[in-house]
Amino acid sequence: MEKKCSCSEETMSLPDEIVMSLRKYGGIAGLLKRLPDDETLASSGEIHKALSDPIRLKIMSMLGIQPLCVCVLKAGLGIADSRLSYHLSVMKKAGLIEGEQQGNWIIYSLTEEGGKWVL
């Protein structure tokens, strides 16, 4: 059975290895100082959300081969325009892809960050 801890570090009943490890980092306050800032965590959350859908992973894989226009993505995925538009907007918001206007076409490609996540 798991022991419940009170909220105060001084009154917590913790396993010795956790206490010793926490002391190395300056206690809970020291541990918290080592965490990424909220903005970094939020950005990472957006990326992970964007990568949580199989269709978006497929788009990433397609763009990992070469930049593509919407019509090629749509044909490769077999989905409606509105659905593709939604997925592309999620990926753009997360900073994984970018679109460049070329005449009547928008050519999508991976950003540097997006390139890190291609399977």
N, C-alpha and C positions, 0 to 999 in steps of 0.2 A: 504494500500500500504506500502511496506517495505521501510525503509530509508536505503540509501547506506551510508556506513562509509568510511571516508578517512583512509589511512593507519597509520597515527600517533595516538598513544594512547591519546595524549593531545587534539587532535582536533576531536576525535570521539564523536558523539552524541549518547550516550548509555542510555538505561533505567536505572533509579536510582538503582534498585536491582542488576543489573549487575555490575555497578560501585562499589557499596558497597562490593559486593562479591569479585571482583577483588582486591580491596584494602586489603582485609583480606589476600590475597595470595601474595601481593607485586606487583600488577599490572600484565601486560602481561608477563613480564620477570619472575616474581615469578611463574606464572601459568606454563610457559614453563619449569621451573626448576623441576616441580613436575611430568613431563611426564617421562615415561620409556625411556631408552636410545635407540638409533637407532637399535642396535643389538637385543635388546629384542623385539622391534616392528617388525623387519624383521622376527625373529623367530616365533613370534605370527602370522604374515601374512602367513608364510609357513604352519603352522598348520591349520589355517583357510582355506587356499586354499585346503590342502589335505583333509579336512573334508567336502568340498563343493560338493562332488560327491556321489550320492546314492550307487554306487558300492563300493566305499571305505568305506562308513559307514557300509555296509553289511559285508565287510571283517573285519572291526573293531569289529562288533558284533560277528562274528564267532570266531575270535581270543580271544574275551572276555570270551568265553565259555571254549576254550582250545587251546593250540598251535596246528598248523596244517601244513601239507606239501602242496606244490603247487597243487598236484593232487586232494586233497580233496577240496581245495579252488576252483579250476577250476570246479570240478563236482558240487559243491554247487552253483556256480554262473552261470554256463553254458556259459562261455566266452572263447575266443581263448587264447592260450598261450601268444601271443604277447600283447594282451590287458591286461591280468592279470599281466604280467611282468611290463608293464607301470605303472599300479596302485600301485603295490608293491614298485616300485622305487620312486614314488612320496611320498608314506607313509614313506619309509625308510629315504628319504632326510629330511622329516619334523620331524624325530625322534620319530615317533609313533610306529613303529614296528622294529624288528630285526630278522635276520635269522641266525640260527645256523646249520652248516654242521654236519650231522650225517650219515656217510657212503656216499651213493649216494644221500641222501636226504638233502634238506634244510628245516628245521622246523622253521616256522615263529611264533613269539609270540609278544605280546604287550610289549612295553617298559613301564617303570614307568609312563612316560608322556602320553603314549598312553592309559594306563589304566584309566586315568582321564577323557577320552573323550568317553568312551563306553556308548552307550545308553541303 
